Amino acid sequence: MIRFLSDDGTPTGDLPLSETELLRGYRAMVRGRLVDDRMVVLQRQGRMSVYPSFRGQEAAQVGSALALEAGDWMIPSYRESCAAIEHGLPLHQLILYWRAHPAGWHFPQGLRLLPFSIPIATHLPQAVGVSVAGRYHREPWVAMTFVGDGGTSEGDFHEALNFAAVMNAPLVFVVQNNGWAISVPTHKQMKNTKIADRARGYGIPGVVVDGNDLVAVWYAAREAVRRARAGKGPALLEAVTYRMSPHTTSDDPKRYRGEDEVERWAAKDPIMRLRTALEGRGVWDDAQEAELRRSVKAEIEEAVREANASPEPAPHEIVEQVFAEMTQDQKWAWEALRDH
Ligand SMILES: Cc1ncc(C[n+]2csc(CCOP(=O)(O)OP(=O)(O)O)c2C)c(N)n1
């Protein structure tokens, strides 16, 4: 397993990132955590629909997203709100998306980010398509897609790996192995002990990385992105991490996992680990932390205000934008809704 920070954050040797990069990664993780906290509160206040928190997975997502360059594509699942905002999704748009507001369905033009995929793994074969499309556009973009440990047991995952391999697709698969697929632990989903081994069956390199170590994730993801851009094909990164939160705001994890497990992982919190490393170098202190948190919170409140300013959706929008023309069933549904 690739790692550069020990569990408590002490570096195990020289770090392959510059100080500027380390600080950038740290700021992005803190921003992600504060956004996530706020989203959960908004949901509890009834101002948000169901929301899948990424708490504990900030390093896996920020480290991967930072490996992409301008022009590259990201194809996320529902878990990747943190990666998406790092790739450029405006915060108010994220809020509107999870509020199920139609204005949140359209990601900004020019942002190379596909909408979050709620069905597990169906976006992976599409990600192969997105990645090879660059050849037809004569643009050397690389694509990165994400899936959970549970998602790697879906047929679409295996088809996508095979398809990517034979197409020599410039695609990086990031598997966030957070230990659980809702209430199903990884060992009940597969006989493999390493998800990365699944890649080998398709002739693709698979690497295991400490997913709570920002340095390790960014380093390994950058290698995979460079490799893909150089025409050497796809790769799979298994980021071993942990979902600190419930599966979504509708879940109660106390029914299937113990507090001791959560506490063990809390001691390996990705933000705490990098902060320890930065403080050890003398480049981070309490005053910088306070200022970062103050400015991110102000940014979030501005985004909440902007999202709140979006007009109430009209009832007919529930049946619009599904097909070019309404189907008979939709017409009946719409008429019933309107008459009601
Ligand atoms: C095709 C499909 N089957 C089932 C579901 C219901 N479902 C939602 S999340 C989930 C578990 C996914 O776990 P994992 O892939 O490990 O990702 P995580 O949620 O842990 O990030 C399931 C079964 C779904 N959304 N799509």
The ligand as an ORCA input file, in Angstrom:
! r2SCAN-3c Opt
* xyz 1 1
  C     -27.814     -0.432     -9.727
  C     -28.096     -0.097     -8.295
  N     -28.361     -1.091     -7.421
  C     -28.598     -0.791     -6.118
  C     -28.636      0.515     -5.686
  C     -28.908      0.841     -4.213
  N     -27.672      1.258     -3.581
  C     -27.397      2.550     -3.380
  S     -25.910      2.780     -2.683
  C     -25.603      1.129     -2.603
  C     -24.300      0.612     -2.026
  C     -23.103      1.095     -2.767
  O     -21.944      0.844     -2.028
  P     -20.507      1.204     -2.591
  O     -20.438      0.916     -4.056
  O     -19.514      0.530     -1.734
  O     -20.409      2.789     -2.455
  P     -20.537      3.745     -1.186
  O     -22.008      4.083     -1.055
  O     -19.996      3.028     -0.002
  O     -19.765      4.961     -1.529
  C     -26.675      0.416     -3.126
  C     -26.750     -1.042     -3.187
  C     -28.375      1.511     -6.644
  N     -28.314      2.817     -6.322
  N     -28.093      1.188     -7.929
*
